[in-house]
Amino acid sequence: MRFNVSSSNKTPPRRAMRAIFLLLGVIAAAGALYAVYRARSQFEVSGQSKETVGQRAEPPPGDLHFQPRSVTATSGNFLVNAGFEEGAAGWEWLDWSREWGPFSVEPGRAATGELAAHLAVHGGPADRATRVFGVVQEIASVRFPTRISGRYFVERWAPGGAKNAYVQVVIIAMLPRGGQPTMQLRYILDGVTEPPYNMSNARYAFVHRRATPEISRWIEFSLDVHDDYERLWGEVPPDGTGYRVLFEARYDDKPVDGSVDIDVWYDDLFVGIP
């Protein structure tokens, strides 16, 4: 087949199509590079506000807030600043949740060293019915942790009319399980005698079953993570699974006119493999 070309400036259709496809490829590549630049810039800005320590791994699908710190060690404590002697460095709270409140790191109450994390669980008539206070780290370690331990200190316990008030440690394995986005273990350290909620993606384990914690004493706890996942979930999340660890104090279902005054401290925390 021959093409009749009336001018030497005109391009045969096949060459014209090739030029168009080449131009579209260049535009698509430029768009992809710009999207990567935007995503990286937004990540770097958000990371600065959370005082991150170490390299951040990619968040899994389904939880855009989860940005774990990569840990290559195969034993020892996977937490950074586990005794809070560097202030709040490495720790965060879930500031994206309307039910969460901030923490502070203060002197004068530490179990060891000079500083400890203080959770001021105070709620008045203007506050939400449920409030959670805690310190959080998000980790993706080469090996999934076998042990969580530490100390907590209840300085004041006045839950008022709240239905539940309690101290708990939570580990959330970010492993999609069919329709479930996470596999959670919720360890009740103190404050309630029955599971506060019935959650399909969480299992409860009790360290103490008592409605009123012991006051003004540092209390040690040690949690066998592998055994409890196997016992309560039927399986242990595989090595390399990212997880969020939360050391909390909270209250649920406070009446509108009620008030809560609770103060809890944490220190000497451990998440890893002894």
C-alpha positions as CSV (number, residue, x, y, z in Angstrom):
1,M,0.0,0.0,0.0
2,R,1.3,3.5,-0.8
3,F,0.4,6.8,0.9
4,N,-0.1,9.9,-1.2
5,V,1.7,12.7,0.5
6,S,1.0,16.2,-0.9
7,S,3.8,17.8,1.1
8,S,7.2,16.8,2.4
9,N,6.2,18.3,5.9
10,K,3.5,15.7,6.4
11,T,4.2,12.5,8.4
12,P,2.9,9.1,7.3
13,P,0.1,7.8,9.7
14,R,2.3,5.0,11.1
15,R,5.1,7.3,12.1
16,A,2.5,9.8,13.4
17,M,1.0,7.2,15.7
18,R,4.4,6.1,16.9
19,A,5.2,9.7,17.8
20,I,1.9,10.1,19.7
21,F,2.5,6.9,21.7
22,L,6.0,8.0,22.6
23,L,4.6,11.4,23.8
24,L,2.0,9.7,25.9
25,G,4.6,7.5,27.5
26,V,6.7,10.5,28.4
27,I,3.7,12.2,30.0
28,A,2.7,9.1,32.0
29,A,6.3,8.7,33.3
30,A,6.4,12.3,34.3
31,G,3.1,11.9,36.2
32,A,4.3,8.9,38.0
33,L,7.5,10.7,39.1
34,Y,5.4,13.6,40.4
35,A,3.1,11.3,42.4
36,V,6.1,9.7,44.1
37,Y,7.6,13.1,44.9
38,R,4.2,14.2,46.4
39,A,3.9,11.1,48.5
40,R,7.4,11.3,49.8
41,S,7.1,14.9,50.7
42,Q,3.8,14.3,52.6
43,F,5.4,11.4,54.4
44,E,8.4,13.4,55.4
45,V,6.3,16.3,56.7
46,S,4.0,14.0,58.7
47,G,6.9,12.1,60.1
48,Q,8.5,15.2,61.6
49,S,5.5,15.9,63.8
50,K,5.7,12.4,65.4
51,E,9.3,12.4,66.5
52,T,10.0,9.2,64.6
53,V,13.2,7.3,65.3
54,G,14.8,5.0,62.7
55,Q,13.6,4.1,59.2
56,R,9.9,3.9,58.5
57,A,8.6,0.8,56.6
58,E,5.7,1.0,54.1
59,P,2.2,1.0,55.8
60,P,0.0,-2.1,54.9
61,P,-3.2,-1.7,53.0
62,G,-6.2,-0.6,55.1
63,D,-4.4,1.5,57.8
64,L,-3.0,4.7,56.4
65,H,-2.0,5.8,59.9
66,F,0.3,2.8,60.5
67,Q,3.9,3.8,59.8
68,P,6.1,1.2,61.5
69,R,9.8,1.7,62.3
70,S,11.9,-1.1,60.8
71,V,13.9,-3.2,63.3
72,T,16.6,-5.7,62.1
73,A,17.6,-7.0,65.5
74,T,16.6,-10.5,66.2
75,S,16.6,-10.3,70.0
76,G,16.5,-7.8,72.8
77,N,14.2,-4.8,73.2
78,F,12.7,-3.6,70.0
79,L,11.4,-0.4,71.6
80,V,13.5,2.9,71.5
81,N,13.7,5.0,74.6
82,A,12.0,2.3,76.6
83,G,12.6,4.0,79.9
84,F,11.6,7.5,78.7
85,E,15.0,8.9,79.7
86,E,15.1,10.8,76.4
87,G,11.7,12.4,77.0
88,A,9.1,11.6,74.4
89,A,11.5,10.6,71.6
90,G,10.3,7.5,69.7
91,W,6.8,7.6,71.3
92,E,3.6,8.9,70.0
93,W,-0.1,8.9,70.7
94,L,-3.0,8.4,68.2
95,D,-3.6,12.1,67.6
96,W,-5.7,11.2,64.5
97,S,-8.4,9.6,66.8
98,R,-11.0,11.9,68.4
99,E,-11.1,9.6,71.5
100,W,-7.4,9.8,72.2
101,G,-5.6,12.3,74.4
102,P,-1.9,13.2,74.8
103,F,0.7,12.0,77.3
104,S,3.6,13.7,79.0
105,V,7.0,12.5,80.2
106,E,7.8,13.9,83.7
107,P,10.3,13.5,86.6
108,G,9.4,12.7,90.2
109,R,7.6,9.3,89.7
110,A,10.0,7.1,87.7
111,A,10.5,3.4,88.7
112,T,14.1,3.7,87.6
113,G,16.1,6.6,86.2
114,E,14.6,10.1,86.2
115,L,11.6,10.1,83.9
116,A,8.4,8.1,83.3
117,A,5.3,8.5,81.0
118,H,2.4,10.1,82.7
119,L,-1.2,9.5,81.5
120,A,-3.5,12.1,83.0
121,V,-6.9,10.5,82.4
122,H,-9.2,13.4,83.3
123,G,-12.6,13.9,81.8
124,G,-15.3,16.4,82.7
125,P,-18.9,17.2,81.4
126,A,-17.6,18.7,78.2
127,D,-15.4,15.7,77.3
128,R,-16.3,12.7,75.2
129,A,-17.9,9.7,76.8
130,T,-14.9,7.5,76.0
131,R,-11.3,8.7,76.2
132,V,-8.0,6.8,75.8
133,F,-4.6,8.0,76.9
134,G,-1.4,6.1,76.1
135,V,2.1,5.8,74.7
136,V,2.5,4.0,71.3
137,Q,5.2,2.6,69.1
138,E,4.7,1.1,65.7
139,I,7.3,-1.6,64.7
140,A,8.1,-4.0,61.9
141,S,10.7,-6.4,63.3
142,V,12.5,-9.2,61.6
143,R,11.1,-11.5,64.3
144,F,7.7,-11.1,65.9
145,P,8.1,-10.3,69.6
146,T,7.6,-13.0,72.2
147,R,7.5,-10.8,75.3
148,I,6.0,-7.5,76.5
149,S,6.8,-6.4,80.0
150,G,7.1,-3.2,82.1
151,R,5.8,-1.4,85.1
152,Y,2.8,0.7,85.8
153,F,1.9,3.0,88.8
154,V,-1.7,4.1,89.6
155,E,-1.4,7.4,91.4
156,R,-5.1,8.3,91.5
157,W,-8.2,6.3,90.7
158,A,-11.5,8.2,90.6
159,P,-13.5,6.8,87.6
160,G,-16.7,8.7,88.7
161,G,-19.8,7.4,86.8
162,A,-17.9,5.9,83.9
163,K,-19.1,2.4,83.1
164,N,-15.5,1.1,82.8
165,A,-12.1,2.5,83.6
166,Y,-9.0,0.4,83.2
167,V,-5.3,0.1,82.5
168,Q,-4.4,-2.1,79.5
169,V,-1.6,-3.1,77.0
170,V,-2.6,-3.8,73.4
171,I,-0.6,-5.3,70.6
172,I,-2.2,-5.1,67.2
173,A,-0.7,-7.3,64.5
174,M,-1.4,-5.7,61.1
175,L,-2.0,-9.0,59.4
176,P,-5.2,-9.1,57.2
177,R,-7.2,-12.1,58.1
178,G,-10.1,-12.5,55.7
179,G,-12.4,-9.6,56.5
180,Q,-10.5,-8.7,59.6
181,P,-7.9,-6.0,59.3
182,T,-6.0,-6.8,62.5
183,M,-5.3,-9.5,65.1
184,Q,-5.3,-7.8,68.5
185,L,-4.4,-9.0,72.0
186,R,-5.8,-6.7,74.7
187,Y,-4.2,-7.3,78.1
188,I,-6.2,-5.9,81.0
189,L,-3.7,-4.9,83.7
190,D,-6.2,-3.5,86.1
191,G,-9.6,-1.8,86.7
192,V,-12.2,-4.2,85.3
193,T,-13.2,-7.8,85.9
194,E,-14.8,-8.6,82.5
195,P,-13.9,-7.8,78.9
196,P,-15.2,-4.2,78.2
197,Y,-16.1,-4.9,74.6
198,N,-16.9,-7.9,72.4
199,M,-14.7,-7.3,69.3
200,S,-14.3,-9.8,66.4
201,N,-10.7,-8.7,65.8
202,A,-9.6,-8.7,69.4
203,R,-9.0,-11.2,72.2
204,Y,-8.8,-10.3,75.9
205,A,-6.3,-11.6,78.5
206,F,-6.4,-10.6,82.2
207,V,-3.3,-9.9,84.3
208,H,-5.5,-8.8,87.2
209,R,-9.3,-9.1,87.6
210,R,-10.1,-6.3,90.0
211,A,-12.3,-3.2,89.8
212,T,-10.0,-1.0,91.9
213,P,-6.3,-1.2,91.2
214,E,-3.7,-1.1,94.0
215,I,-2.7,2.6,94.5
216,S,0.7,4.2,94.9
217,R,2.9,1.2,94.0
218,W,4.9,0.2,90.9
219,I,3.5,-3.0,89.6
220,E,5.4,-5.3,87.2
221,F,3.8,-7.2,84.4
222,S,5.2,-9.7,81.9
223,L,3.1,-11.0,78.9
224,D,3.8,-14.1,76.9
225,V,2.8,-12.8,73.4
226,H,3.4,-16.0,71.4
227,D,1.6,-18.3,73.9
228,D,-1.3,-15.9,74.1
229,Y,-1.7,-15.5,70.3
230,E,-1.6,-19.3,70.0
231,R,-4.0,-19.8,72.8
232,L,-6.5,-17.1,71.9
233,W,-6.2,-16.8,68.1
234,G,-4.9,-20.3,67.2
235,E,-1.8,-18.9,65.5
236,V,1.1,-16.6,66.0
237,P,1.6,-13.8,63.4
238,P,4.5,-14.7,61.2
239,D,7.9,-13.0,61.6
240,G,8.1,-9.7,59.8
241,T,4.5,-8.8,60.5
242,G,4.2,-5.1,61.5
243,Y,2.5,-4.3,64.8
244,R,1.3,-1.4,66.9
245,V,2.0,-1.6,70.7
246,L,-0.1,0.6,73.0
247,F,0.3,1.1,76.8
248,E,-2.9,2.7,77.9
249,A,-5.2,4.0,80.6
250,R,-8.8,4.8,79.6
251,Y,-12.5,5.2,80.5
252,D,-15.6,4.2,78.6
253,D,-19.2,5.4,78.7
254,K,-18.9,8.4,81.0
255,P,-22.3,10.1,81.6
256,V,-22.7,13.6,80.3
257,D,-22.5,15.2,83.7
258,G,-19.9,12.8,85.1
259,S,-16.2,13.4,85.7
260,V,-13.1,11.1,85.8
261,D,-9.8,11.7,87.6
262,I,-7.2,9.0,87.0
263,D,-3.4,9.2,86.9
264,V,-1.3,6.3,85.6
265,W,2.4,6.1,84.9
266,Y,4.5,3.7,82.8
267,D,8.2,2.9,82.9
268,D,10.8,0.3,82.0
269,L,8.9,-1.0,79.0
270,F,10.0,-4.0,76.9
271,V,8.7,-5.4,73.6
272,G,10.9,-8.0,72.0
273,I,12.7,-11.3,72.5
274,P,14.6,-11.7,75.8
